[in-house]
Amino acid sequence: MGWLTANQIEAARVAATRHMKRRGKLWIRVFPDKPISKKPLETRMGKGKGNPEGWVAPIRPGNMIIEVSGCNEATAKGALARAASKVPMRCKFLSRHSG
């Protein structure tokens, strides 16, 4: 279980699409819809909850994060390897055709 921030999802998307050079199609299968709040630094306890600072997508083991089609397997593997380097958790490449 972990969180993917909106910035991490965008960095993975940019890295994958740049590697594919606009060949094929890419889908992001997660959406950051959980707000994360944070209190300002050097603030005393109490006085309610902090303001929303960003958005995250909760990720569980087995979730598909990015899906690619329309390109050969070597290009897809390279693109998803670059996207996986932007994500703070272990990722695995799955193919529909590999048994």
MDAnalysis code that builds the backbone (N, CA, C; Angstrom):
import MDAnalysis as mda
import numpy as np

u = mda.Universe.empty(297, n_residues=99, atom_resindex=np.repeat(np.arange(99), 3), trajectory=True)
u.add_TopologyAttr("name", ["N", "CA", "C"] * 99)
u.add_TopologyAttr("resid", np.arange(1, 100))
u.add_TopologyAttr("resname", ["MET", "GLY", "TRP", "LEU", "THR", "ALA", "ASN", "GLN", "ILE", "GLU", "ALA", "ALA", "ARG", "VAL", "ALA", "ALA", "THR", "ARG", "HIS", "MET", "LYS", "ARG", "ARG", "GLY", "LYS", "LEU", "TRP", "ILE", "ARG", "VAL", "PHE", "PRO", "ASP", "LYS", "PRO", "ILE", "SER", "LYS", "LYS", "PRO", "LEU", "GLU", "THR", "ARG", "MET", "GLY", "LYS", "GLY", "LYS", "GLY", "ASN", "PRO", "GLU", "GLY", "TRP", "VAL", "ALA", "PRO", "ILE", "ARG", "PRO", "GLY", "ASN", "MET", "ILE", "ILE", "GLU", "VAL", "SER", "GLY", "CYS", "ASN", "GLU", "ALA", "THR", "ALA", "LYS", "GLY", "ALA", "LEU", "ALA", "ARG", "ALA", "ALA", "SER", "LYS", "VAL", "PRO", "MET", "ARG", "CYS", "LYS", "PHE", "LEU", "SER", "ARG", "HIS", "SER", "GLY"])
u.atoms.positions = np.array([
    [0.848, -1.187, 0.000],
    [0.000, 0.000, 0.000],
    [0.887, 1.241, 0.000],
    [0.563, 2.189, -0.830],
    [1.334, 3.417, -0.894],
    [0.536, 4.507, -1.582],
    [1.145, 5.668, -1.685],
    [0.516, 6.813, -2.328],
    [1.341, 7.261, -3.522],
    [0.657, 7.598, -4.591],
    [1.278, 8.239, -5.750],
    [0.759, 9.664, -5.803],
    [1.661, 10.630, -5.759],
    [1.218, 12.021, -5.847],
    [0.927, 12.374, -7.303],
    [0.209, 13.469, -7.481],
    [-0.123, 13.926, -8.836],
    [1.144, 14.250, -9.620],
    [2.161, 14.806, -8.945],
    [3.417, 15.128, -9.634],
    [4.149, 13.871, -10.084],
    [4.118, 12.810, -9.289],
    [4.777, 11.563, -9.675],
    [4.068, 10.918, -10.861],
    [2.748, 10.965, -10.874],
    [1.988, 10.403, -11.997],
    [2.305, 11.174, -13.276],
    [2.365, 12.496, -13.185],
    [2.667, 13.315, -14.358],
    [4.088, 13.080, -14.845],
    [5.048, 12.939, -13.927],
    [6.437, 12.679, -14.327],
    [6.544, 11.329, -15.028],
    [5.828, 10.318, -14.553],
    [5.840, 9.004, -15.204],
    [5.211, 9.083, -16.585],
    [4.125, 9.841, -16.709],
    [3.463, 9.982, -18.014],
    [4.378, 10.662, -19.018],
    [5.036, 11.742, -18.612],
    [5.924, 12.476, -19.522],
    [7.093, 11.589, -19.942],
    [7.696, 10.855, -18.994],
    [8.834, 9.989, -19.320],
    [8.434, 8.897, -20.306],
    [7.262, 8.297, -20.108],
    [6.817, 7.218, -20.998],
    [6.484, 7.747, -22.390],
    [5.773, 8.867, -22.479],
    [5.393, 9.374, -23.800],
    [6.600, 9.888, -24.577],
    [7.600, 10.443, -23.879],
    [8.804, 10.893, -24.591],
    [9.587, 9.716, -25.152],
    [9.609, 8.604, -24.419],
    [10.321, 7.434, -24.925],
    [9.592, 6.831, -26.130],
    [8.261, 6.863, -26.107],
    [7.487, 6.279, -27.210],
    [7.478, 7.180, -28.443],
    [7.869, 8.440, -28.298],
    [7.917, 9.399, -29.412],
    [6.593, 9.472, -30.165],
    [5.520, 9.585, -29.425],
    [4.156, 9.720, -29.932],
    [3.658, 8.515, -30.715],
    [4.354, 7.385, -30.642],
    [3.841, 6.156, -31.243],
    [3.003, 5.448, -30.191],
    [1.911, 4.872, -30.594],
    [1.083, 4.117, -29.665],
    [0.217, 5.017, -28.797],
    [-0.474, 4.387, -27.871],
    [-1.396, 5.092, -26.996],
    [-1.081, 4.715, -25.559],
    [-1.259, 5.670, -24.641],
    [-0.928, 5.466, -23.242],
    [-2.124, 5.879, -22.386],
    [-2.484, 5.028, -21.430],
    [-3.567, 5.322, -20.501],
    [-3.023, 5.331, -19.083],
    [-3.430, 6.317, -18.304],
    [-3.123, 6.362, -16.883],
    [-4.331, 5.756, -16.170],
    [-4.112, 4.682, -15.423],
    [-5.220, 3.941, -14.818],
    [-5.545, 4.372, -13.390],
    [-4.798, 5.319, -12.839],
    [-5.064, 5.806, -11.479],
    [-5.335, 7.301, -11.542],
    [-6.075, 7.810, -10.570],
    [-6.380, 9.238, -10.519],
    [-6.186, 9.739, -9.097],
    [-5.459, 10.845, -8.914],
    [-5.234, 11.365, -7.562],
    [-6.456, 12.120, -7.039],
    [-7.324, 11.431, -6.312],
    [-8.564, 12.051, -5.837],
    [-8.645, 12.122, -4.317],
    [-7.527, 11.894, -3.626],
    [-7.512, 11.966, -2.163],
    [-6.712, 13.193, -1.733],
    [-7.340, 14.151, -1.039],
    [-6.594, 15.340, -0.616],
    [-5.701, 15.040, 0.584],
    [-4.514, 15.625, 0.606],
    [-3.573, 15.481, 1.707],
    [-3.399, 16.867, 2.326],
    [-3.698, 16.961, 3.618],
    [-3.581, 18.254, 4.294],
    [-2.301, 18.305, 5.116],
    [-1.869, 19.525, 5.414],
    [-0.621, 19.717, 6.140],
    [-0.713, 21.007, 6.941],
    [-0.263, 20.951, 8.191],
    [-0.224, 22.154, 9.024],
    [1.044, 22.940, 8.693],
    [1.008, 24.248, 8.805],
    [2.222, 25.030, 8.566],
    [3.311, 24.702, 9.588],
    [4.564, 24.947, 9.225],
    [5.672, 24.702, 10.131],
    [5.598, 25.638, 11.329],
    [6.085, 25.167, 12.477],
    [6.159, 25.930, 13.717],
    [4.793, 26.454, 14.160],
    [3.778, 25.619, 13.984],
    [2.427, 25.950, 14.433],
    [2.104, 25.093, 15.646],
    [1.471, 25.674, 16.644],
    [1.127, 24.921, 17.852],
    [0.015, 23.927, 17.559],
    [-0.089, 22.919, 18.438],
    [-1.110, 21.891, 18.284],
    [-2.502, 22.494, 18.453],
    [-3.477, 21.817, 17.880],
    [-4.853, 22.274, 17.995],
    [-5.236, 23.167, 16.835],
    [-6.331, 23.865, 16.994],
    [-6.845, 24.806, 15.993],
    [-7.201, 24.133, 14.666],
    [-7.645, 22.884, 14.713],
    [-8.204, 22.228, 13.536],
    [-7.182, 21.625, 12.590],
    [-7.704, 21.170, 11.493],
    [-6.904, 20.479, 10.501],
    [-6.291, 21.484, 9.531],
    [-5.144, 21.129, 8.946],
    [-4.459, 22.030, 8.022],
    [-5.144, 22.099, 6.666],
    [-4.668, 22.979, 5.842],
    [-5.223, 23.150, 4.501],
    [-4.727, 22.051, 3.564],
    [-5.509, 21.720, 2.521],
    [-5.041, 20.717, 1.551],
    [-3.783, 21.198, 0.830],
    [-2.770, 20.359, 0.825],
    [-1.489, 20.689, 0.192],
    [-1.322, 20.020, -1.161],
    [-1.948, 18.875, -1.365],
    [-1.793, 18.160, -2.628],
    [-2.780, 17.019, -2.725],
    [-2.689, 16.282, -3.816],
    [-3.604, 15.174, -4.081],
    [-2.796, 13.914, -4.345],
    [-3.298, 12.784, -3.863],
    [-2.620, 11.502, -4.055],
    [-3.613, 10.454, -4.532],
    [-3.066, 9.406, -5.129],
    [-3.847, 8.233, -5.522],
    [-3.371, 7.065, -4.662],
    [-4.239, 6.481, -3.830],
    [-3.819, 5.319, -3.046],
    [-3.610, 4.116, -3.971],
    [-2.457, 3.457, -3.822],
    [-2.100, 2.331, -4.691],
    [-1.968, 1.080, -3.828],
    [-2.594, 0.016, -4.250],
    [-2.475, -1.272, -3.567],
    [-1.673, -2.221, -4.441],
    [-1.084, -3.259, -3.860],
    [-0.345, -4.226, -4.677],
    [-1.261, -4.859, -5.723],
    [-0.770, -4.934, -6.951],
    [-1.547, -5.509, -8.045],
    [-2.280, -4.481, -8.886],
    [-2.295, -3.209, -8.474],
    [-2.952, -2.164, -9.272],
    [-2.160, -1.914, -10.550],
    [-2.881, -1.743, -11.657],
    [-2.249, -1.341, -12.901],
    [-2.205, 0.181, -12.933],
    [-1.020, 0.732, -13.146],
    [-0.861, 2.188, -13.105],
    [-0.909, 2.774, -14.509],
    [-0.131, 2.185, -15.443],
    [-0.058, 2.698, -16.813],
    [-0.302, 1.543, -17.773],
    [-1.038, 1.829, -18.818],
    [-1.315, 0.836, -19.862],
    [-0.874, 1.426, -21.193],
    [-0.228, 0.595, -22.030],
    [0.311, 1.050, -23.315],
    [-0.167, 0.101, -24.403],
    [-0.503, 0.656, -25.573],
    [-0.827, -0.182, -26.728],
    [-0.410, 0.551, -27.995],
    [-0.356, -0.188, -29.098],
    [-0.064, 0.417, -30.388],
    [1.410, 0.556, -30.711],
    [2.288, -0.094, -29.939],
    [3.717, -0.075, -30.249],
    [4.283, -1.456, -29.961],
    [5.505, -1.704, -30.434],
    [6.074, -3.032, -30.212],
    [6.469, -3.206, -28.743],
    [6.738, -4.440, -28.365],
    [6.963, -4.753, -26.949],
    [8.245, -4.129, -26.413],
    [9.271, -4.013, -27.241],
    [10.532, -3.421, -26.783],
    [10.338, -1.936, -26.447],
    [9.596, -1.226, -27.285],
    [9.329, 0.185, -27.009],
    [8.483, 0.344, -25.757],
    [7.469, -0.503, -25.619],
    [6.603, -0.430, -24.439],
    [7.388, -0.741, -23.172],
    [8.277, -1.725, -23.241],
    [9.072, -2.097, -22.072],
    [10.002, -0.954, -21.663],
    [10.626, -0.306, -22.641],
    [11.499, 0.828, -22.338],
    [10.737, 2.008, -21.753],
    [9.552, 2.277, -22.326],
    [8.743, 3.394, -21.834],
    [8.273, 3.143, -20.412],
    [7.829, 1.940, -20.128],
    [7.331, 1.643, -18.783],
    [8.470, 1.526, -17.781],
    [9.664, 1.157, -18.225],
    [10.821, 1.148, -17.318],
    [11.175, 2.573, -16.911],
    [11.106, 3.511, -17.853],
    [11.369, 4.909, -17.512],
    [10.282, 5.457, -16.589],
    [9.034, 5.069, -16.834],
    [7.941, 5.518, -15.970],
    [8.081, 4.923, -14.565],
    [8.539, 3.680, -14.484],
    [8.694, 3.021, -13.180],
    [9.785, 3.676, -12.350],
    [10.755, 4.294, -13.009],
    [11.824, 4.962, -12.261],
    [11.330, 6.243, -11.592],
    [10.193, 6.766, -12.007],
    [9.625, 7.977, -11.408],
    [8.667, 7.671, -10.262],
    [8.400, 6.395, -10.039],
    [7.405, 5.969, -9.051],
    [8.128, 5.404, -7.825],
    [7.696, 5.745, -6.604],
    [8.433, 5.325, -5.407],
    [8.127, 3.911, -4.927],
    [7.739, 3.017, -5.813],
    [7.455, 1.638, -5.426],
    [7.894, 0.690, -6.536],
    [8.002, -0.583, -6.198],
    [8.418, -1.563, -7.206],
    [7.308, -1.764, -8.220],
    [7.682, -1.836, -9.492],
    [6.717, -2.021, -10.566],
    [7.123, -3.224, -11.407],
    [6.141, -3.834, -12.038],
    [6.379, -5.014, -12.861],
    [5.757, -4.789, -14.234],
    [6.445, -5.240, -15.282],
    [5.929, -5.137, -16.650],
    [5.120, -6.379, -16.950],
    [3.872, -6.200, -17.366],
    [3.017, -7.320, -17.753],
    [2.626, -7.166, -19.209],
    [2.551, -8.291, -19.904],
    [2.129, -8.285, -21.295],
    [0.953, -9.226, -21.458],
    [0.039, -8.842, -22.294],
    [-1.136, -9.682, -22.532],
    [-0.733, -10.953, -23.292],
    [0.339, -10.855, -24.111],
    [0.705, -11.967, -24.983],
    [1.709, -12.927, -24.351],
    [2.455, -12.485, -23.304],
    [3.409, -13.394, -22.689],
    [2.682, -14.288, -21.699],
    [2.882, -15.570, -21.799],
    [2.132, -16.505, -20.984],
    [2.779, -16.906, -19.789],
])
